[in-house]
Amino acid sequence: MVAAAGAVASGIVALSSLVPSLPQTATNGNSKLGTLQAPTLSDFVSTPNTPDGFPWGTATASNTNPYTFTPGGGLHRNYQFNIARGTIAPDGVNRSVLLVNGAFPAPLIEVNWGDTINVEVCNNIVGPEEGTSLHWHGILQSLTPWYDGVPSVQQCPIAPGKCFTYSFLADLYGTTWYHSHYSAQYNAGLLGPLIIHGPTNVPYDIDVGPVLLTDWYHDTYEDIVEEVMTKAQLAPPLSNNNLINGKMNYNCSLITNGQQCTPNAGLSKFKFQSGKKHRLRLINAGSEGIQRFTIDGHNMTVMANDFVPVKPYETNMVTLGIGQRTDVIVTATGPPNSTYWMRSNISHTCSASDGLSPNALAVIYYEDANDNAVPTTTATPFDDSQCANDPLESTIPFFPFPSTSNPAVTQEVVITFGANSTGFELFYMNNVSFRANYDYSLLALGQSGNLSFPLDPEWNVYNFGTNSSVRLIVYNEFQFSSHPMHLHGHNFNVLAEGNGFWDGTIVHQQNTQRRDTQLVRPGTAANPGYIVLQYQTDNPGVWPFHCHIAWHVSAGLYINTVEQTQLLKKKKIPQSVDQTCIDWGNYAANHVVDEIDSGLKERKIQPGVLGGLMPESPKWSKRQ
């Protein structure tokens, strides 16, 4: 069990008022998240096509399979994103960040199930320049695999000074987020919520909207990646704080490197109405930390994990690994003049913080409470001993989707950690540490029929051909960390998880848990952590499967999967996607590029040679 208040939290509790010392523009730029001015969400985004009823018609969470049905008649929802550098102080400590339209968190994308999302992304990153890309976490992209947003897999990076438009169907519904997939850029603030309204499986009164939980670092992501990619790394990077909707305070006396720090920068605030049921859309959008989310004096009803509605169950704590989302209903049982602490703790057992302020706080104000009053409520105790999600026995999808007993192909994947031939310590999946080549798109190679991917075995490609289903048995032999394993292009069935060696038992075989990100526990070679995942290969494309801890991807914990190769050859990639590689090649021809893929920061050996090999493993590091 754990206590809920660290030194910083104790300092906040000692305040007599929660009037922030910094304006929202200084802490979060143009974002309104975390303020009482942040709007609550409606049941759906208004549309002239459905003056009565819901935009998705008669579809419900119980009678409609979202993998085979998407509502017709959706609208095109258009967004324009400008990505640029900025300086903000989410916890009072100034640091350089990357912002979308000047906001952290980045702007909310809010659409209806069946709408088409169009986002023009312009790369205006200077001082220095960098490439970039955006990934739309959990979106299936079944019609548009080229818009998944992973450089070297579906596209090349968006070159500095260039724009690129993503256009894709809101093919599932619920809560998710988008983030950069270029190195660890999203650690610098390049992330935001994405809400797709659809049928609900649990009634509620008020949609509070996204609640983003992010561990926070005071160093730049470039410095952290450089620290990770060294021979001398003896410990993982330590987060310095924890934020709720981009806000938290920090004890400025802890600053030792001369950074500007303002005490009592300001906490996120939320409004509750007594007696009403509130939907909170929890998102772990951090870089490394497992989050334990609680609300003093309140229980929560879990209604969805990732994009999958589940049969509701009650809990007083929700665990989220990086990339995971959980929607909860909270009934406001307090009196109208009450205030409560909302808390999200970085797991002491399972994550790497500096231990000084891992406990994020926000405030819930009931309708008659003073908006700056300090709550006096007591934290909810919880068990921090297991680096895993809620038991599979508790999480049953609302719409049944049986797993296949006998998959067409089974692939075992073993996660290990160790030094390569040059002494750099890397993660390996089946003895290969991933590295990328930004001059290529694996999807384009596969579409052209080049399915052997001969240029570099460290692209770590698994070609499942025309097999109809895949079972992945993942063993983690790294004893110091669990891994939130995320598969692009799919929700997978989670057949089993635990420690040891899987004995073939499937939990709720006729209706297993489904989601797109699942924690695999830490383990050893003799007693590994394991997860068993299964999915239908009904989405021709090239889909990454990787740990979502930013620093683990930096060190190669990543594979690419290819499916339905014959159908993939029939796909026609838009010219605008091919243009990203032309633009990137032209840019690299005239600039020395510190090549950054999904976490690997390396010196490019042949800058500017389109199609030339660009080694990305630590043996090519600029520190070498």
VEXBADREN-250663 format. One record per residue (C-alpha): y, z, x. Coordinates in steps of 0.02 Angstrom, whole numbers, always signed. Example, Ala and Ser with C-alpha at 12.3 -4.5 7.8 and 13.67 -1.06 7.14 Angstrom:
+--------+--------+--------+
:     py :     pz :     px :
+--------+--------+--------+
:   -225 :   +390 :   +615 :
:    -53 :   +357 :   +684 :
+--------+--------+--------+
***
This chain:
+--------+--------+--------+
:     py :     pz :     px :
+--------+--------+--------+
:     +0 :     +0 :     +0 :
:   +178 :    -27 :    +58 :
:   +348 :    +51 :    +32 :
:   +478 :    -68 :    -36 :
:   +637 :    -27 :    +59 :
:   +677 :    -63 :   +241 :
:   +833 :    -14 :   +336 :
:   +939 :   -153 :   +261 :
:   +879 :   -117 :    +85 :
:   +920 :    +67 :   +108 :
:  +1094 :    +19 :   +163 :
:  +1119 :    -87 :     +9 :
:  +1060 :    +53 :   -105 :
:  +1188 :   +167 :    -24 :
:  +1331 :    +51 :    -76 :
:  +1435 :   +106 :   -225 :
:  +1465 :    -72 :   -284 :
:  +1388 :   -244 :   -259 :
:  +1552 :   -339 :   -248 :
:  +1517 :   -467 :   -109 :
:  +1629 :   -473 :    +43 :
:  +1609 :   -662 :    +62 :
:  +1644 :   -798 :    -66 :
:  +1502 :   -909 :   -126 :
:  +1575 :  -1056 :    -28 :
:  +1551 :   -959 :   +135 :
:  +1373 :   -902 :    +99 :
:  +1303 :  -1051 :     +3 :
:  +1429 :  -1192 :     +3 :
:  +1432 :  -1288 :   -159 :
:  +1278 :  -1203 :   -234 :
:  +1296 :  -1090 :   -386 :
:  +1121 :  -1021 :   -374 :
:  +1118 :   -833 :   -354 :
:  +1277 :   -810 :   -454 :
:  +1303 :   -756 :   -634 :
:  +1383 :   -927 :   -659 :
:  +1217 :  -1015 :   -626 :
:  +1166 :  -1092 :   -793 :
:  +1005 :  -1050 :   -881 :
:   +895 :  -1200 :   -923 :
:   +863 :  -1280 :  -1092 :
:   +691 :  -1326 :  -1157 :
:   +722 :  -1504 :  -1098 :
:   +859 :  -1617 :  -1033 :
:   +948 :  -1698 :  -1178 :
:   +908 :  -1879 :  -1215 :
:   +969 :  -1996 :  -1353 :
:   +792 :  -2059 :  -1377 :
:   +728 :  -1898 :  -1456 :
:   +859 :  -1825 :  -1574 :
:   +721 :  -1720 :  -1654 :
:   +572 :  -1640 :  -1569 :
:   +525 :  -1646 :  -1386 :
:   +542 :  -1798 :  -1270 :
:   +353 :  -1789 :  -1241 :
:   +317 :  -1804 :  -1426 :
:   +161 :  -1716 :  -1490 :
:    +85 :  -1685 :  -1319 :
:    +45 :  -1502 :  -1286 :
:    -21 :  -1400 :  -1142 :
:   -186 :  -1375 :  -1233 :
:   -221 :  -1548 :  -1303 :
:   -156 :  -1666 :  -1168 :
:   -230 :  -1706 :   -998 :
:    -77 :  -1731 :   -885 :
:   -183 :  -1829 :   -759 :
:   -221 :  -1967 :   -885 :
:    -66 :  -1962 :   -996 :
:   +119 :  -1974 :   -958 :
:   +247 :  -1989 :  -1099 :
:   +328 :  -2158 :  -1121 :
:   +510 :  -2191 :  -1156 :
:   +577 :  -2081 :  -1016 :
:   +750 :  -2107 :   -946 :
:   +806 :  -2145 :   -770 :
:   +889 :  -1991 :   -694 :
:  +1000 :  -2037 :   -547 :
:  +1053 :  -1927 :   -402 :
:  +1152 :  -1961 :   -245 :
:  +1117 :  -1849 :    -95 :
:  +1225 :  -1841 :    +60 :
:  +1139 :  -1748 :   +203 :
:  +1255 :  -1678 :   +335 :
:  +1277 :  -1530 :   +452 :
:  +1376 :  -1378 :   +402 :
:  +1402 :  -1194 :   +440 :
:  +1365 :  -1059 :   +312 :
:  +1316 :   -875 :   +311 :
:  +1185 :   -844 :   +176 :
:  +1159 :   -665 :   +237 :
:  +1328 :   -643 :   +322 :
:  +1271 :   -718 :   +488 :
:  +1350 :   -886 :   +526 :
:  +1231 :  -1023 :   +578 :
:  +1222 :  -1211 :   +586 :
:  +1127 :  -1287 :   +441 :
:  +1086 :  -1452 :   +357 :
:  +1154 :  -1468 :   +181 :
:  +1131 :  -1585 :    +34 :
:  +1301 :  -1618 :    -46 :
:  +1367 :  -1465 :    +43 :
:  +1250 :  -1344 :    -46 :
:  +1117 :  -1218 :     +4 :
:   +999 :  -1214 :    -84 :
:  +1015 :  -1401 :   -114 :
:  +1058 :  -1463 :   -290 :
:   +938 :  -1438 :   -435 :
:   +848 :  -1594 :   -495 :
:   +810 :  -1567 :   -680 :
:   +718 :  -1698 :   -784 :
:   +591 :  -1718 :   -924 :
:   +408 :  -1760 :   -907 :
:   +396 :  -1950 :   -906 :
:   +571 :  -1980 :   -837 :
:   +599 :  -2083 :   -680 :
:   +689 :  -1993 :   -539 :
:   +801 :  -2100 :   -428 :
:   +876 :  -2015 :   -276 :
:   +984 :  -2110 :   -152 :
:   +976 :  -2012 :    +12 :
:  +1110 :  -2048 :   +142 :
:  +1085 :  -1982 :   +318 :
:  +1255 :  -1926 :   +382 :
:  +1187 :  -1802 :   +509 :
:  +1295 :  -1803 :   +665 :
:  +1328 :  -1687 :   +810 :
:  +1193 :  -1731 :   +857 :
:  +1119 :  -1871 :   +752 :
:   +942 :  -1857 :   +684 :
:   +825 :  -1950 :   +572 :
:   +773 :  -1872 :   +407 :
:   +666 :  -1895 :   +251 :
:   +633 :  -1801 :    +89 :
:   +464 :  -1754 :    +16 :
:   +444 :  -1716 :   -169 :
:   +319 :  -1575 :   -161 :
:   +175 :  -1589 :   -286 :
:   +228 :  -1756 :   -362 :
:    +72 :  -1864 :   -374 :
:   +163 :  -2028 :   -335 :
:    +15 :  -2119 :   -415 :
:   +120 :  -2275 :   -445 :
:   +230 :  -2258 :   -292 :
:   +136 :  -2191 :   -139 :
:   +272 :  -2260 :    -25 :
:   +399 :  -2134 :    -94 :
:   +304 :  -1977 :    -44 :
:   +429 :  -1954 :    +97 :
:   +328 :  -1917 :   +254 :
:   +390 :  -2013 :   +407 :
:   +251 :  -2099 :   +505 :
:   +140 :  -2092 :   +351 :
:   +227 :  -2179 :   +205 :
:   +390 :  -2232 :   +287 :
:   +489 :  -2219 :   +448 :
:   +630 :  -2093 :   +459 :
:   +795 :  -2132 :   +374 :
:   +898 :  -2181 :   +525 :
:  +1069 :  -2101 :   +556 :
:  +1204 :  -2187 :   +453 :
:  +1076 :  -2266 :   +335 :
:  +1033 :  -2234 :   +152 :
:   +866 :  -2247 :    +65 :
:   +825 :  -2232 :   -121 :
:   +670 :  -2141 :   -182 :
:   +615 :  -2190 :   -357 :
:   +464 :  -2108 :   -438 :
:   +392 :  -2048 :   -602 :
:   +399 :  -1866 :   -656 :
:   +211 :  -1877 :   -680 :
:   +173 :  -1691 :   -700 :
:   +278 :  -1550 :   -772 :
:   +330 :  -1378 :   -717 :
:   +412 :  -1305 :   -562 :
:   +421 :  -1377 :   -388 :
:   +541 :  -1413 :   -246 :
:   +593 :  -1548 :   -124 :
:   +621 :  -1532 :    +61 :
:   +639 :  -1627 :   +222 :
:   +475 :  -1680 :   +301 :
:   +556 :  -1723 :   +467 :
:   +507 :  -1591 :   +594 :
:   +558 :  -1418 :   +532 :
:   +725 :  -1477 :   +461 :
:   +698 :  -1387 :   +298 :
:   +708 :  -1223 :   +395 :
:   +892 :  -1269 :   +418 :
:   +922 :  -1270 :   +230 :
:   +868 :  -1446 :   +183 :
:   +774 :  -1394 :    +24 :
:   +805 :  -1379 :   -162 :
:   +722 :  -1349 :   -331 :
:   +647 :  -1484 :   -441 :
:   +612 :  -1439 :   -624 :
:   +515 :  -1555 :   -740 :
:   +520 :  -1496 :   -920 :
:   +361 :  -1516 :  -1021 :
:   +252 :  -1425 :  -1147 :
:   +238 :  -1237 :  -1128 :
:    +80 :  -1135 :  -1140 :
:   +169 :   -967 :  -1163 :
:   +320 :   -940 :  -1278 :
:   +481 :   -872 :  -1205 :
:   +664 :   -856 :  -1254 :
:   +766 :   -890 :  -1097 :
:   +730 :  -1003 :   -947 :
:   +815 :   -913 :   -803 :
:   +778 :  -1062 :   -690 :
:   +723 :  -1072 :   -507 :
:   +703 :   -917 :   -398 :
:   +686 :   -980 :   -220 :
:   +611 :   -859 :    -94 :
:   +645 :   -904 :    +87 :
:   +618 :   -814 :   +249 :
:   +773 :   -843 :   +355 :
:   +805 :   -867 :   +541 :
:   +968 :   -847 :   +634 :
:   +919 :   -971 :   +771 :
:   +925 :  -1158 :   +737 :
:   +764 :  -1246 :   +693 :
:   +779 :  -1354 :   +850 :
:   +778 :  -1198 :   +959 :
:   +632 :  -1124 :   +864 :
:   +528 :  -1283 :   +877 :
:   +567 :  -1291 :  +1062 :
:   +510 :  -1110 :  +1077 :
:   +348 :  -1152 :   +985 :
:   +313 :  -1303 :  +1094 :
:   +306 :  -1211 :  +1261 :
:   +167 :  -1152 :  +1373 :
:   +240 :   -977 :  +1377 :
:   +235 :   -942 :  +1191 :
:   +149 :   -775 :  +1169 :
:   +197 :   -738 :   +988 :
:   +253 :   -838 :   +836 :
:   +439 :   -852 :   +794 :
:   +500 :   -700 :   +699 :
:   +606 :   -720 :   +544 :
:   +765 :   -616 :   +539 :
:   +791 :   -596 :   +352 :
:   +727 :   -642 :   +180 :
:   +830 :   -726 :    +44 :
:   +823 :   -742 :   -145 :
:   +912 :   -899 :   -205 :
:   +993 :   -913 :    -35 :
:  +1072 :   -740 :    -27 :
:  +1046 :   -570 :    +55 :
:  +1140 :   -445 :   +162 :
:  +1111 :   -408 :   +345 :
:  +1143 :   -260 :   +459 :
:  +1272 :   -334 :   +577 :
:  +1240 :   -200 :   +708 :
:  +1077 :   -290 :   +747 :
:  +1166 :   -448 :   +807 :
:  +1152 :   -463 :   +997 :
:  +1191 :   -646 :  +1033 :
:  +1373 :   -649 :   +981 :
:  +1349 :   -734 :   +813 :
:  +1482 :   -698 :   +684 :
:  +1417 :   -574 :   +554 :
:  +1498 :   -505 :   +396 :
:  +1422 :   -351 :   +313 :
:  +1385 :   -350 :   +126 :
:  +1390 :   -540 :   +113 :
:  +1321 :   -532 :    -64 :
:  +1158 :   -528 :   -162 :
:  +1091 :   -644 :   -296 :
:  +1120 :   -586 :   -474 :
:  +1028 :   -626 :   -635 :
:  +1061 :   -587 :   -819 :
:   +928 :   -521 :   -939 :
:   +944 :   -493 :  -1126 :
:   +859 :   -339 :  -1194 :
:   +702 :   -377 :  -1293 :
:   +697 :   -560 :  -1239 :
:   +561 :   -651 :  -1142 :
:   +626 :   -732 :   -982 :
:   +544 :   -873 :   -883 :
:   +566 :   -860 :   -694 :
:   +514 :  -1008 :   -587 :
:   +463 :   -930 :   -420 :
:   +459 :  -1047 :   -268 :
:   +412 :   -998 :    -91 :
:   +523 :  -1121 :     +2 :
:   +517 :  -1030 :   +168 :
:   +453 :  -1078 :   +339 :
:   +315 :   -950 :   +373 :
:   +314 :   -791 :   +271 :
:   +196 :   -746 :   +129 :
:   +302 :   -672 :    -10 :
:   +258 :   -523 :   -122 :
:   +371 :   -535 :   -274 :
:   +403 :   -387 :   -390 :
:   +531 :   -324 :   -516 :
:   +558 :   -137 :   -529 :
:   +497 :    -66 :   -694 :
:   +432 :   -232 :   -761 :
:   +266 :   -322 :   -770 :
:   +251 :   -510 :   -765 :
:   +142 :   -633 :   -861 :
:    +85 :   -776 :   -750 :
:    +90 :   -941 :   -846 :
:    +76 :  -1074 :   -710 :
:    +30 :  -1097 :   -528 :
:   +108 :  -1248 :   -444 :
:   +105 :  -1387 :   -576 :
:    -43 :  -1312 :   -670 :
:    -21 :  -1205 :   -828 :
:   -146 :  -1062 :   -827 :
:   -215 :   -946 :   -958 :
:    -86 :   -806 :   -956 :
:   -127 :   -644 :   -867 :
:    -23 :   -492 :   -826 :
:    +20 :   -428 :   -653 :
:   +152 :   -320 :   -568 :
:   +156 :   -424 :   -407 :
:   +145 :   -609 :   -369 :
:    +89 :   -676 :   -199 :
:   +157 :   -844 :   -142 :
:   +116 :   -937 :    +18 :
:   +235 :  -1068 :    +84 :
:   +250 :  -1213 :    -38 :
:   +173 :  -1121 :   -185 :
:   +256 :  -1095 :   -353 :
:   +215 :   -972 :   -491 :
:   +301 :   -969 :   -661 :
:   +307 :   -798 :   -743 :
:   +368 :   -726 :   -907 :
:   +460 :   -559 :   -897 :
:   +499 :   -462 :  -1054 :
:   +664 :   -367 :  -1041 :
:   +602 :   -195 :  -1092 :
:   +751 :    -96 :  -1025 :
:   +902 :    -37 :  -1123 :
:  +1053 :   -154 :  -1140 :
:  +1156 :    -62 :  -1008 :
:  +1021 :    -56 :   -873 :
:  +1007 :   -134 :   -700 :
:   +851 :   -164 :   -596 :
:   +807 :   -222 :   -422 :
:   +715 :   -386 :   -402 :
:   +620 :   -387 :   -236 :
:   +527 :   -508 :   -128 :
:   +444 :   -437 :    +27 :
:   +379 :   -536 :   +174 :
:   +201 :   -475 :   +197 :
:   +191 :   -354 :   +344 :
:     +5 :   -388 :   +360 :
:     +5 :   -577 :   +348 :
:   +171 :   -641 :   +416 :
:   +287 :   -633 :   +566 :
:   +456 :   -555 :   +538 :
:   +559 :   -452 :   +659 :
:   +524 :   -302 :   +547 :
:   +708 :   -260 :   +528 :
:   +743 :   -335 :   +357 :
:   +594 :   -421 :   +277 :
:   +633 :   -356 :   +103 :
:   +744 :   -468 :     -2 :
:   +839 :   -392 :   -146 :
:   +926 :   -465 :   -298 :
:   +996 :   -379 :   -451 :
:   +952 :   -399 :   -635 :
:  +1093 :   -350 :   -752 :
:  +1058 :   -322 :   -936 :
:  +1191 :   -383 :  -1057 :
:  +1295 :   -222 :  -1065 :
:  +1281 :   -172 :   -881 :
:  +1424 :   -172 :   -757 :
:  +1404 :   -334 :   -658 :
:  +1430 :   -245 :   -491 :
:  +1332 :    -86 :   -523 :
:  +1198 :    -36 :   -396 :
:  +1024 :     -9 :   -472 :
:   +934 :   +154 :   -440 :
:   +761 :    +93 :   -489 :
:   +601 :   +123 :   -391 :
:   +499 :    -13 :   -307 :
:   +328 :    -64 :   -371 :
:   +190 :    -18 :   -246 :
:    +66 :   -155 :   -206 :
:    -83 :   -196 :    -96 :
:    -32 :   -294 :    +59 :
:   -203 :   -295 :   +140 :
:   -265 :   -468 :    +89 :
:   -188 :   -629 :   +155 :
:   -244 :   -726 :     +2 :
:   -188 :   -781 :   -171 :
:   -237 :   -694 :   -332 :
:   -426 :   -691 :   -360 :
:   -493 :   -856 :   -426 :
:   -575 :   -759 :   -567 :
:   -400 :   -720 :   -633 :
:   -329 :   -895 :   -625 :
:   -401 :  -1013 :   -756 :
:   -310 :  -1175 :   -800 :
:   -248 :  -1188 :   -978 :
:   -314 :  -1366 :   -995 :
:   -496 :  -1374 :   -938 :
:   -537 :  -1497 :   -801 :
:   -715 :  -1473 :   -736 :
:   -751 :  -1494 :   -551 :
:   -884 :  -1618 :   -501 :
:  -1046 :  -1532 :   -452 :
:  -1098 :  -1669 :   -332 :
:   -950 :  -1750 :   -243 :
:   -964 :  -1924 :   -174 :
:   -922 :  -1860 :     +0 :
:   -908 :  -1688 :    +80 :
:   -798 :  -1660 :   +232 :
:   -798 :  -1498 :   +331 :
:   -637 :  -1458 :   +422 :
:   -626 :  -1318 :   +551 :
:   -456 :  -1246 :   +602 :
:   -446 :  -1181 :   +780 :
:   -310 :  -1136 :   +904 :
:   -310 :  -1156 :  +1092 :
:   -234 :  -1233 :  +1247 :
:   -242 :  -1419 :  +1281 :
:   -268 :  -1494 :  +1454 :
:    -88 :  -1464 :  +1502 :
:    -86 :  -1282 :  +1448 :
:     +7 :  -1299 :  +1284 :
:    -68 :  -1200 :  +1141 :
:    -97 :  -1303 :   +985 :
:   -184 :  -1298 :   +818 :
:   -332 :  -1413 :   +793 :
:   -421 :  -1480 :   +640 :
:   -596 :  -1532 :   +694 :
:   -539 :  -1527 :   +876 :
:   -393 :  -1646 :   +852 :
:   -210 :  -1592 :   +854 :
:   -102 :  -1708 :   +751 :
:    +38 :  -1809 :   +826 :
:   +139 :  -1946 :   +744 :
:   +222 :  -2110 :   +788 :
:   +383 :  -2141 :   +693 :
:   +382 :  -2327 :   +730 :
:   +234 :  -2347 :   +612 :
:   +193 :  -2315 :   +431 :
:     +8 :  -2276 :   +409 :
:    +22 :  -2331 :   +228 :
:    +84 :  -2502 :   +282 :
:    -57 :  -2517 :   +408 :
:   -184 :  -2471 :   +275 :
:   -109 :  -2589 :   +147 :
:   -121 :  -2731 :   +272 :
:   -306 :  -2695 :   +295 :
:   -290 :  -2612 :   +466 :
:   -399 :  -2465 :   +413 :
:   -468 :  -2418 :   +583 :
:   -299 :  -2350 :   +639 :
:   -343 :  -2391 :   +819 :
:   -177 :  -2357 :   +903 :
:   -188 :  -2169 :   +916 :
:   -336 :  -2057 :   +870 :
:   -215 :  -1910 :   +861 :
:   -149 :  -1978 :   +697 :
:   -304 :  -1884 :   +637 :
:   -349 :  -2002 :   +494 :
:   -497 :  -1973 :   +378 :
:   -542 :  -2133 :   +285 :
:   -639 :  -2091 :   +126 :
:   -654 :  -2275 :    +81 :
:   -704 :  -2308 :    -99 :
:   -788 :  -2140 :   -130 :
:   -741 :  -2073 :   -301 :
:   -721 :  -1890 :   -254 :
:   -702 :  -1781 :   -100 :
:   -750 :  -1601 :    -65 :
:   -658 :  -1519 :    +79 :
:   -737 :  -1362 :   +152 :
:   -601 :  -1286 :   +261 :
:   -644 :  -1147 :   +385 :
:   -505 :  -1052 :   +473 :
:   -556 :   -977 :   +640 :
:   -379 :   -918 :   +681 :
:   -380 :   -731 :   +659 :
:   -192 :   -700 :   +662 :
:   -137 :   -800 :   +511 :
:   -185 :   -872 :   +345 :
:   -133 :  -1052 :   +310 :
:    -58 :  -1120 :   +149 :
:   -150 :  -1286 :   +144 :
:    -58 :  -1422 :    +48 :
:   -128 :  -1591 :     -7 :
:     -8 :  -1731 :    -50 :
:    -42 :  -1847 :   -197 :
:   -159 :  -1728 :   -289 :
:   -192 :  -1565 :   -374 :
:   -361 :  -1506 :   -311 :
:   -494 :  -1397 :   -389 :
:   -514 :  -1234 :   -293 :
:   -701 :  -1203 :   -300 :
:   -710 :  -1049 :   -191 :
:   -617 :   -946 :    -60 :
:   -654 :   -795 :    +47 :
:   -717 :   -743 :   +218 :
:   -882 :   -791 :   +297 :
:   -976 :   -952 :   +261 :
:   -975 :  -1029 :    +89 :
:  -1141 :  -1000 :     -1 :
:  -1116 :  -1137 :   -130 :
:  -1052 :  -1024 :   -270 :
:   -915 :  -1103 :   -376 :
:   -794 :   -991 :   -472 :
:   -774 :  -1050 :   -653 :
:   -862 :  -1214 :   -616 :
:   -817 :  -1290 :   -785 :
:   -633 :  -1247 :   -763 :
:   -589 :  -1200 :   -585 :
:   -416 :  -1155 :   -526 :
:   -311 :  -1310 :   -486 :
:   -153 :  -1322 :   -383 :
:    -82 :  -1420 :   -236 :
:    -67 :  -1277 :   -109 :
:   -196 :  -1140 :    -76 :
:   -203 :  -1001 :    +53 :
:   -353 :   -996 :   +169 :
:   -378 :   -823 :   +242 :
:   -375 :   -783 :   +428 :
:   -542 :   -770 :   +517 :
:   -644 :   -795 :   +674 :
:   -782 :   -914 :   +727 :
:   -911 :   -784 :   +673 :
:   -821 :   -737 :   +512 :
:   -700 :   -876 :   +463 :
:   -587 :   -881 :   +313 :
:   -632 :  -1024 :   +198 :
:   -575 :  -1124 :    +48 :
:   -675 :  -1258 :    -42 :
:   -571 :  -1393 :   -125 :
:   -620 :  -1545 :   -226 :
:   -524 :  -1689 :   -302 :
:   -546 :  -1861 :   -377 :
:   -492 :  -2002 :   -263 :
:   -396 :  -2088 :   -402 :
:   -234 :  -2115 :   -306 :
:   -247 :  -2258 :   -178 :
:   -142 :  -2213 :    -28 :
:   -126 :  -2112 :   +131 :
:   -104 :  -1927 :    +93 :
:    -69 :  -1787 :   +217 :
:   -168 :  -1624 :   +208 :
:    -85 :  -1490 :   +312 :
:    -34 :  -1310 :   +332 :
:   +139 :  -1283 :   +257 :
:   +194 :  -1157 :   +388 :
:   +328 :  -1256 :   +479 :
:   +280 :  -1194 :   +652 :
:    +95 :  -1229 :   +625 :
:   +131 :  -1409 :   +579 :
:   +238 :  -1415 :   +736 :
:    +81 :  -1372 :   +833 :
:    -28 :  -1503 :   +749 :
:   -114 :  -1420 :   +599 :
:   -122 :  -1581 :   +499 :
:   -235 :  -1725 :   +449 :
:   -208 :  -1885 :   +350 :
:   -329 :  -1940 :   +213 :
:   -351 :  -2119 :   +153 :
:   -431 :  -2159 :    -14 :
:   -480 :  -2310 :   -118 :
:   -452 :  -2432 :    +23 :
:   -489 :  -2589 :    -79 :
:   -359 :  -2542 :   -209 :
:   -239 :  -2491 :    -73 :
:   -242 :  -2668 :     -2 :
:   -179 :  -2732 :   -170 :
:    -24 :  -2622 :   -166 :
:   +142 :  -2706 :   -129 :
:   +258 :  -2597 :    -29 :
:   +443 :  -2623 :    -74 :
:   +548 :  -2709 :    +57 :
:   +666 :  -2559 :    +61 :
:   +524 :  -2451 :   +129 :
:   +485 :  -2578 :   +265 :
:   +671 :  -2578 :   +304 :
:   +662 :  -2396 :   +357 :
:   +553 :  -2449 :   +504 :
:   +669 :  -2592 :   +550 :
:   +820 :  -2477 :   +543 :
:   +731 :  -2341 :   +641 :
:   +675 :  -2465 :   +774 :
:   +853 :  -2530 :   +793 :
:   +921 :  -2354 :   +807 :
:   +791 :  -2300 :   +933 :
:   +824 :  -2455 :  +1037 :
:   +998 :  -2392 :  +1075 :
:   +975 :  -2203 :  +1079 :
:   +869 :  -2078 :  +1173 :
:   +771 :  -1997 :  +1033 :
:   +694 :  -1824 :  +1040 :
:   +552 :  -1883 :   +930 :
:   +525 :  -1763 :   +785 :
:   +385 :  -1787 :   +663 :
:   +313 :  -1662 :   +542 :
:   +358 :  -1525 :   +664 :
:   +328 :  -1601 :   +835 :
:   +482 :  -1616 :   +943 :
:   +448 :  -1728 :  +1092 :
:   +531 :  -1849 :  +1211 :
:   +498 :  -2030 :  +1167 :
:   +422 :  -2124 :  +1314 :
:   +477 :  -2300 :  +1267 :
:   +635 :  -2279 :  +1165 :
:   +677 :  -2429 :  +1060 :
:   +514 :  -2523 :  +1075 :
:   +464 :  -2554 :   +894 :
:   +278 :  -2533 :   +888 :
:   +270 :  -2451 :  +1059 :
:   +169 :  -2291 :  +1071 :
:   +277 :  -2137 :  +1055 :
:   +174 :  -1989 :  +1116 :
:   +206 :  -1830 :  +1016 :
:    +91 :  -1700 :  +1091 :
:   +152 :  -1561 :  +1206 :
:    +96 :  -1655 :  +1361 :
:   +249 :  -1764 :  +1330 :
:   +367 :  -1620 :  +1292 :
:   +539 :  -1625 :  +1371 :
:   +496 :  -1451 :  +1438 :
:   +350 :  -1527 :  +1535 :
+--------+--------+--------+
***
